[in-house]
């Protein structure tokens, strides 16, 4: 059974930093790309960053380039999102995501609120 468990969200002031973690289980983690998405209130879920299985290919949404860094540890079955220089518009629920055997899986999400 595929499970994705996000953690690390919270309330942070503009300009601050957070590091999100996603613990994965139930599939062969080292063979699959992993993604982070976010959903702001009243908006559709959007792709934030994606990392290939061996970390050779990484892509970011234009809105987070230069501020966010996605990484993974295949030995720990974990993917991370380091978020720096946070802005109020980064507020939302952040989800990790994997496609496995034709199905899309999501974690429960972790809330990030950027506010003074």
Contact map, one row per residue, 1 for C-alpha under 8 A:
11100000000000000000000011100000000000000000000000000000000000000000000000000000000000000000000000000000000000000000
11110000000000000000000111100000000000000000000000000000000000000000000000000000000000000000000000000000100000000000
11111000000000000000001111000000000000000000000000000000000000000000000000000000000000000000000000000000111000000000
01111100000000000000011110000000000000000000000000000000000000000000000000000000000000000000000110000000111100000000
00111110000000000000011100000000000000000000000000000000000000000000000000000000000000000000000000000000001110000000
00011111000000000001111000000000000000000000000000000000000000000000000000000000000000000000001100000000001111000000
00001111100000000001110000000000000000000000000000000000000000000000000000000000000000000000000000000000000011000000
00000111110000000111100000000000000000000000000000000000000000000000000000000000000000000000000000000000000001000000
00000011111000000111000000000000000000000000000000000000000000000000000000000000000000000000000000000000000001111000
00000001111100000100000000000000000000000000000000000000000000000000000000000000000000000000000000000000000001111000
00000000111110000000000000000000000000000000000000000000000000000000000000000000000000000000000000000000000000011110
00000000011111011100000000000000000000000000000000000000000000000000000000000000000000000000000000000000000000011111
00000000001111110000000000000000000000000000000000000000000000000000000000000000000001000000000000000000000000000111
00000000000111110000000000000000000000000000000000000000000000000000000000000000000011110000000000000000000000000111
00000000000011111000000000000000000000000000000000000000000000000000000000000000000111100000000000000000000000000000
00000000000111111100000000000000000000000000000000000000000000000000000000000000000111000000000000000000000000000000
00000000000100111110000000000000000000000000000000000000000000000000000000000000011111000000000000000000000000000000
00000001110100011111000000000000000000000000000000000000000000000000000000000000011100000000000000000000000000000000
00000001100000001111100000000000000000000000000000000000000000000000000000000001111000000000000000000000000000000000
00000111100000000111110000000000000000000000000000000000000000000000000000000001111000000000000000000000000000000000
00000111000000000011111000000000000000000000000000000000000000000000000000000111100000000000000000000000000000000000
00011110000000000001111100000000000000000000000000000000000000000000000000000111000000000000000100000000000000000000
00111100000000000000111110000000000000000000000000000000000000000000000000001110000000000000000000000000000000000000
01111000000000000000011111101000000000000000000000000000000000000000000000001100000000000000000000000000000000000000
11110000000000000000001111111000000000000000000000000000000000000000000000001000000000000000000000000000000000000000
11100000000000000000000111110000000000000000000000000000000000000000000000000000000000000000000000000000000000000000
11000000000000000000000111111000000000000000000000000000000000000000000000000000000000000000000000010000000000000000
00000000000000000000000011111111000000000000000000000000000000000000000000000000000000000000000000000000000000000000
00000000000000000000000110111111000000000000000000001000000000000000000001001000000000000000000000000000000000000000
00000000000000000000000000011111000000000000000000001100000000000000000001001000000000000000000000000000000000000000
00000000000000000000000000011111100000000000000000001100000000000000000000000000000000000000000000000000000000000000
00000000000000000000000000011111110000000000000000011000000000000000000000000000000000000000000001110000000000000000
00000000000000000000000000000011111000000000000001111000000000000000000000000000000000000000000001000000000000000000
00000000000000000000000000000001111100000000000001111000000000000000000000000010000000000000000111000000000000000000
00000000000000000000000000000000111110000000001111100000000000000000000000000000000000000000000111000000000000000000
00000000000000000000000000000000011111000000001111000000000000000000000000000000100000000000011110000000000000000000
00000000000000000000000000000000001111100000111110000000000000000000000000000000000000000000011110000000000000000000
00000000000000000000000000000000000111110000111100000000000000000000000000000000000000000001111000000000000000000000
00000000000000000000000000000000000011111011110000000000000000000000000000000000000000000001110000000000000000000000
00000000000000000000000000000000000001111111100000000000000000000000000000000000000000000111100000000000000000000000
00000000000000000000000000000000000000111110000000000000000000000000000000000000000000000001000000000000000000000000
00000000000000000000000000000000000000011111000000000000000000000000000000000000000000000000000000000000000000000000
00000000000000000000000000000000000000111111100000000000000000000000000000000000000000000000000000000000000000000000
00000000000000000000000000000000000000110111110000000000000000000000000000000000000000000000000000000000000000000000
00000000000000000000000000000000000011110011111000000000000000000000000000000000000000000000000000000000000000000000
00000000000000000000000000000000000011100001111100000000000000000000000000000000000000000000000000000000000000000000
00000000000000000000000000000000001111000000111111000000000110000000000000000000000000000000000000000000000000000000
00000000000000000000000000000000001111000000011111000000000110010000000000000000000000000000000000000000000000000000
00000000000000000000000000000000001110000000001111100000011110000000010000000000000000000000000000000000000000000000
00000000000000000000000000000000111100000000001111110000011100000000010000000000000000000000000000000000000000000000
00000000000000000000000000000000111000000000000011111111111000000000011100000000000000000000000000000000000000000000
00000000000000000000000000000001110000000000000001111111110000000000000000000000000000000000000000000000000000000000
00000000000000000000000000001111110000000000000000111111000000000000000000000000000000000000000000000000000000000000
00000000000000000000000000000110000000000000000000111111100000000000000000000000000000000000000000000000000000000000
00000000000000000000000000000000000000000000000000111111110000000000001100000000000000000000000000000000000000000000
00000000000000000000000000000000000000000000000000111111110000000000000000000000000000000000000000000000000000000000
00000000000000000000000000000000000000000000000000110111111000000000000000000000000000000000000000000000000000000000
00000000000000000000000000000000000000000000000011110011111100000000010000000000000000000000000000000000000000000000
00000000000000000000000000000000000000000000000011100000111110000000000000000000000000000000000000000000000000000000
00000000000000000000000000000000000000000000001111000000011111011000000000000000000000000000000000000000000000000000
00000000000000000000000000000000000000000000001110000000001111111000000000000000000000000000000000000000000000000000
00000000000000000000000000000000000000000000000000000000000111111000000000000000000000000000000000000000000000000000
00000000000000000000000000000000000000000000000000000000000011111000000000000000000000000000000000000000000000000000
00000000000000000000000000000000000000000000000100000000000111111111000000000000000000000000000000000000000000000000
00000000000000000000000000000000000000000000000000000000000111111111000000000000000000000000000000000000000000000000
00000000000000000000000000000000000000000000000000000000000000011111100000000000000000000000000000000000000000000000
00000000000000000000000000000000000000000000000000000000000000011111100000000000001111000000000000000000000000000000
00000000000000000000000000000000000000000000000000000000000000011111110000000000111100000000000000000000000000000000
00000000000000000000000000000000000000000000000000000000000000000111111000000000111000000000000000000000000000000000
00000000000000000000000000000000000000000000000011100000010000000001111100000011110000000000000000000000000000000000
00000000000000000000000000000000000000000000000000100010000000000000111110000011100000000000000000000000000000000000
00000000000000000000000000000000000000000000000000100010000000000000011111001111000000000000000000000000000000000000
00000000000000000000000000000000000000000000000000000000000000000000001111111110000000000000000000000000000000000000
00000000000000000000000000001100000000000000000000000000000000000000000111111100000000000000000000000000000000000000
00000000000000000000000000000000000000000000000000000000000000000000000011111100000000000000000000000000000000000000
00000000000000000000000000000000000000000000000000000000000000000000000011111100000000000000000000000000000000000000
00000000000000000000001110001100000000000000000000000000000000000000000111111110000000000000000000000000000000000000
00000000000000000000111100000000000000000000000000000000000000000000000111111111000000000000000000000000000000000000
00000000000000000000111000000000010000000000000000000000000000000000011110001111100000000000000000000000000000000000
00000000000000000011110000000000000000000000000000000000000000000000011100000111110000000000000000000000000000000000
00000000000000000011100000000000000100000000000000000000000000000001111000000011111000000000000000000000000000000000
00000000000000001111000000000000000000000000000000000000000000000001110000000001111100000000000000000000000000000000
00000000000000001111000000000000000000000000000000000000000000000011100000000000111111000000000000000000000000000000
00000000000000111100000000000000000000000000000000000000000000000011000000000000011111000000000000000000000000000000
00000000000001111000000000000000000000000000000000000000000000000010000000000000001111100000000000000000000000000000
00000000000011111000000000000000000000000000000000000000000000000010000000000000001111110100000000000000000000000100
00000000000001100000000000000000000000000000000000000000000000000000000000000000000011111110000000000000000000000100
00000000000001000000000000000000000000000000000000000000000000000000000000000000000001111110000000000000000000001110
00000000000000000000000000000000000000000000000000000000000000000000000000000000000000111110000000000000000000000100
00000000000000000000000000000000000000010000000000000000000000000000000000000000000001111111000000000000000000011100
00000000000000000000000000000000000000010000000000000000000000000000000000000000000000111111100000000000000000111100
00000000000000000000000000000000000001111000000000000000000000000000000000000000000000000111110000000000000000111000
00000000000000000000000000000000000001110000000000000000000000000000000000000000000000000011111000000000000011110000
00000000000000000000000000000000000111100000000000000000000000000000000000000000000000000001111100000000000011110000
00000100000000000000000000000000000111000000000000000000000000000000000000000000000000000000111110000000011111000000
00010100000000000000010000000000011110000000000000000000000000000000000000000000000000000000011111000000011010000000
00010000000000000000000000000000011110000000000000000000000000000000000000000000000000000000001111100001111000000000
00000000000000000000000000000001111000000000000000000000000000000000000000000000000000000000000111110001110000000000
00000000000000000000000000000001000000000000000000000000000000000000000000000000000000000000000011111111100000000000
00000000000000000000000000100001000000000000000000000000000000000000000000000000000000000000000001111111100000000000
00000000000000000000000000000000000000000000000000000000000000000000000000000000000000000000000000111110000000000000
00000000000000000000000000000000000000000000000000000000000000000000000000000000000000000000000000111111000000000000
00000000000000000000000000000000000000000000000000000000000000000000000000000000000000000000000000111111100000000000
00000000000000000000000000000000000000000000000000000000000000000000000000000000000000000000000011110111110000000000
01110000000000000000000000000000000000000000000000000000000000000000000000000000000000000000000011110011111000000000
00110000000000000000000000000000000000000000000000000000000000000000000000000000000000000000001111000001111110000000
00111100000000000000000000000000000000000000000000000000000000000000000000000000000000000000001110000000111110000000
00011100000000000000000000000000000000000000000000000000000000000000000000000000000000000000001000000000011111000000
00001110000000000000000000000000000000000000000000000000000000000000000000000000000000000000111100000000011111100000
00000111110000000000000000000000000000000000000000000000000000000000000000000000000000000000111000000000000111110000
00000000110000000000000000000000000000000000000000000000000000000000000000000000000000000011110000000000000011111000
00000000111100000000000000000000000000000000000000000000000000000000000000000000000000000111110000000000000001111100
00000000111100000000000000000000000000000000000000000000000000000000000000000000000000010111000000000000000000111110
00000000001111000000000000000000000000000000000000000000000000000000000000000000000001111110000000000000000000011111
00000000001111000000000000000000000000000000000000000000000000000000000000000000000000010000000000000000000000001111
00000000000111000000000000000000000000000000000000000000000000000000000000000000000000000000000000000000000000000111
